[in-house]
Amino acid sequence: MDLMFIFVLDSPVYIDLILSISAEKLEDILVHLDLHNCIKNLVNIFAPNLKYLKLSGDDVWIGQGLGKSTSLEKAEFFSGM
């Protein structure tokens, strides 16, 4: 069974975001952050079975936990305009 996490956030107000995702069996993660007034968006991911990661949005930073995802086959990163 494939497990997927999808997170979409669209906010016009000032926000500093720290998103932490921790899941042993999670294989796919799609995150889109559309925060026009944000200085920094930090995404921490601990998912050792992660195979696919897609991050998009404005000024997204990735925490060190992603390095523990030894099953990662494909990662895509898109910057907002």
Accessible surface in RSA format (square Angstrom, percent):
REM  Atomic radii and reference values for relative SASA: ProtOr
REM  Chains: A
REM  Algorithm: Lee & Richards
REM  Probe-radius: 1.40
REM  Slices: 20
REM RES _ NUM      All-atoms   Total-Side   Main-Chain    Non-polar    All polar
REM                ABS   REL    ABS   REL    ABS   REL    ABS   REL    ABS   REL
RES MET A   1   202.04 104.6 126.68  83.8  75.37 179.4 122.50 104.2  79.54 105.4
RES ASP A   2   109.51  76.7  85.93  85.5  23.58  55.8  21.82  51.4  87.69  87.5
RES LEU A   3    63.44  35.3  62.04  44.4   1.39   3.5  63.44  44.6   0.00   0.0
RES MET A   4   105.21  54.5  71.66  47.4  33.55  79.9  58.39  49.6  46.82  62.0
RES PHE A   5    62.69  31.4  60.21  37.3   2.48   6.5  62.69  38.0   0.00   0.0
RES ILE A   6   109.89  62.5  82.06  61.1  27.83  67.1  82.06  59.1  27.83  75.5
RES PHE A   7    54.06  27.0  51.84  32.1   2.22   5.8  53.97  32.7   0.09   0.3
RES VAL A   8   101.00  66.5  73.55  66.6  27.46  66.2  73.55  63.9  27.46  74.5
RES LEU A   9    48.23  26.9  46.82  33.5   1.41   3.5  48.23  33.9   0.00   0.0
RES ASP A  10   100.40  70.3  73.66  73.3  26.74  63.2  24.64  58.0  75.76  75.6
RES SER A  11    12.04  10.2  11.43  15.2   0.62   1.4   7.84  16.7   4.20   5.9
RES PRO A  12   104.49  76.2  92.49  84.3  12.00  43.6  95.49  78.8   9.01  56.0
RES VAL A  13    93.31  61.4  89.19  80.7   4.13   9.9  93.18  81.0   0.13   0.4
RES TYR A  14   131.33  61.3 109.73  62.4  21.60  56.2  96.18  72.3  35.15  43.3
RES ILE A  15    54.45  31.0  51.76  38.6   2.69   6.5  54.45  39.2   0.00   0.0
RES ASP A  16    87.68  61.4  62.21  61.9  25.47  60.2  28.87  68.0  58.81  58.7
RES LEU A  17    26.52  14.8  24.32  17.4   2.19   5.5  24.92  17.5   1.59   4.3
RES ILE A  18   119.97  68.3  94.43  70.3  25.54  61.6  94.43  68.0  25.54  69.3
RES LEU A  19    22.95  12.8  21.81  15.6   1.14   2.9  22.95  16.1   0.00   0.0
RES SER A  20    79.59  67.3  51.35  68.5  28.23  65.0  37.75  80.4  41.84  58.6
RES ILE A  21    13.23   7.5   7.86   5.9   5.37  13.0  11.11   8.0   2.13   5.8
RES SER A  22    89.74  75.8  57.76  77.1  31.98  73.7  34.93  74.4  54.81  76.8
RES ALA A  23    33.89  31.2  25.44  39.3   8.45  19.2  33.81  47.6   0.08   0.2
RES GLU A  24   107.06  61.5 100.86  76.3   6.20  14.8  55.62 107.6  51.45  42.0
RES LYS A  25   149.78  73.1 143.92  88.3   5.86  14.0  87.93  79.1  61.85  65.9
RES LEU A  26    13.95   7.8  13.49   9.6   0.46   1.2  13.55   9.5   0.40   1.1
RES GLU A  27    32.99  18.9  32.99  25.0   0.00   0.0   0.40   0.8  32.59  26.6
RES ASP A  28    27.33  19.1  27.33  27.2   0.00   0.0   0.04   0.1  27.29  27.2
RES ILE A  29     0.00   0.0   0.00   0.0   0.00   0.0   0.00   0.0   0.00   0.0
RES LEU A  30    48.27  26.9  47.47  34.0   0.80   2.0  47.88  33.6   0.38   1.0
RES VAL A  31     3.70   2.4   0.50   0.5   3.19   7.7   1.21   1.1   2.48   6.7
RES HIS A  32    72.52  39.6  71.63  49.8   0.89   2.3  56.66  58.4  15.86  18.5
RES LEU A  33     0.06   0.0   0.06   0.0   0.00   0.0   0.06   0.0   0.00   0.0
RES ASP A  34    34.68  24.3  34.05  33.9   0.63   1.5   4.04   9.5  30.64  30.6
RES LEU A  35     1.01   0.6   0.08   0.1   0.94   2.4   0.08   0.1   0.94   2.5
RES HIS A  36   122.57  67.0  91.84  63.8  30.72  78.6  68.05  70.1  54.52  63.4
RES ASN A  37    75.07  51.8  62.24  60.1  12.83  30.9  18.02  43.4  57.05  55.1
RES CYS A  38    19.23  14.5   0.53   0.6  18.70  44.0   1.09   2.8  18.14  19.6
RES ILE A  39   117.65  66.9 109.34  81.5   8.31  20.0 114.69  82.6   2.96   8.0
RES LYS A  40    92.93  45.3  90.80  55.7   2.12   5.1  39.05  35.1  53.88  57.4
RES ASN A  41     0.35   0.2   0.35   0.3   0.00   0.0   0.00   0.0   0.35   0.3
RES LEU A  42    47.16  26.3  47.07  33.7   0.09   0.2  47.07  33.1   0.09   0.2
RES VAL A  43     0.00   0.0   0.00   0.0   0.00   0.0   0.00   0.0   0.00   0.0
RES ASN A  44    47.96  33.1  47.66  46.1   0.30   0.7  18.51  44.6  29.45  28.5
RES ILE A  45     1.48   0.8   0.00   0.0   1.48   3.6   0.61   0.4   0.87   2.4
RES PHE A  46    74.29  37.2  73.25  45.4   1.04   2.7  73.25  44.4   1.04   3.0
RES ALA A  47     0.13   0.1   0.00   0.0   0.13   0.3   0.00   0.0   0.13   0.3
RES PRO A  48    32.15  23.4  30.07  27.4   2.08   7.5  30.09  24.8   2.06  12.8
RES ASN A  49    63.86  44.0  63.59  61.5   0.27   0.7  10.33  24.9  53.53  51.7
RES LEU A  50     0.00   0.0   0.00   0.0   0.00   0.0   0.00   0.0   0.00   0.0
RES LYS A  51    85.46  41.7  84.76  52.0   0.70   1.7  37.88  34.1  47.58  50.7
RES TYR A  52    52.58  24.5  52.58  29.9   0.00   0.0  40.66  30.6  11.92  14.7
RES LEU A  53     0.00   0.0   0.00   0.0   0.00   0.0   0.00   0.0   0.00   0.0
RES LYS A  54    70.46  34.4  70.46  43.2   0.00   0.0  16.00  14.4  54.46  58.0
RES LEU A  55     3.20   1.8   2.19   1.6   1.01   2.5   2.28   1.6   0.91   2.5
RES SER A  56    16.44  13.9  15.75  21.0   0.69   1.6   9.98  21.2   6.47   9.1
RES GLY A  57     4.40   5.4   0.00   N/A   4.40   5.4   1.80   4.9   2.60   5.8
RES ASP A  58    27.10  19.0  24.67  24.6   2.44   5.8  18.91  44.5   8.19   8.2
RES ASP A  59    72.36  50.7  54.96  54.7  17.40  41.1  28.31  66.6  44.05  43.9
RES VAL A  60    41.60  27.4  11.03  10.0  30.57  73.7  11.03   9.6  30.57  82.9
RES TRP A  61   127.66  51.2 123.98  60.0   3.68   8.6 127.03  67.7   0.63   1.0
RES ILE A  62    63.36  36.1  32.94  24.5  30.41  73.3  32.94  23.7  30.41  82.5
RES GLY A  63    12.49  15.4   0.00   N/A  12.49  15.4   8.52  23.4   3.97   8.9
RES GLN A  64   178.23  99.7 153.55 112.2  24.68  58.8  65.07 138.5 113.17  85.8
RES GLY A  65    22.45  27.7   0.00   N/A  22.45  27.7  16.69  45.8   5.76  12.9
RES LEU A  66    27.82  15.5  24.15  17.3   3.67   9.2  24.15  17.0   3.67   9.9
RES GLY A  67    68.59  84.6   0.00   N/A  68.59  84.6  40.66 111.6  27.93  62.5
RES LYS A  68   129.42  63.1 119.76  73.5   9.66  23.0  72.43  65.2  57.00  60.7
RES SER A  69     8.45   7.1   0.00   0.0   8.45  19.5   0.00   0.0   8.45  11.8
RES THR A  70   124.24  88.4  87.26  88.5  36.98  88.1  72.82  97.8  51.42  77.7
RES SER A  71    43.77  37.0  31.35  41.8  12.42  28.6  17.76  37.8  26.01  36.4
RES LEU A  72    60.45  33.7  33.53  24.0  26.92  67.7  33.53  23.5  26.92  72.4
RES GLU A  73   137.19  78.8  97.46  73.7  39.73  94.6  42.19  81.6  95.00  77.6
RES LYS A  74   115.27  56.2 109.44  67.1   5.83  13.9  65.46  58.9  49.81  53.1
RES ALA A  75    41.33  38.0  13.54  20.9  27.80  63.2  13.54  19.1  27.80  73.6
RES GLU A  76    48.42  27.8  44.12  33.4   4.30  10.2  14.56  28.2  33.86  27.6
RES PHE A  77   109.54  54.8  81.51  50.5  28.03  72.9  81.81  49.6  27.73  79.4
RES PHE A  78   103.30  51.7  92.40  57.2  10.90  28.4  97.47  59.1   5.83  16.7
RES SER A  79    96.66  81.7  69.11  92.2  27.56  63.5  48.73 103.8  47.94  67.2
RES GLY A  80    33.00  40.7   0.00   N/A  33.00  40.7  16.26  44.6  16.74  37.5
RES MET A  81   222.92 115.4 158.87 105.1  64.05 152.5 160.10 136.1  62.82  83.2
END  Absolute sums over single chains surface
CHAIN  1 A     5160.0       4112.7       1047.3       3154.0       2006.0
END  Absolute sums over all chains
TOTAL          5160.0       4112.7       1047.3       3154.0       2006.0
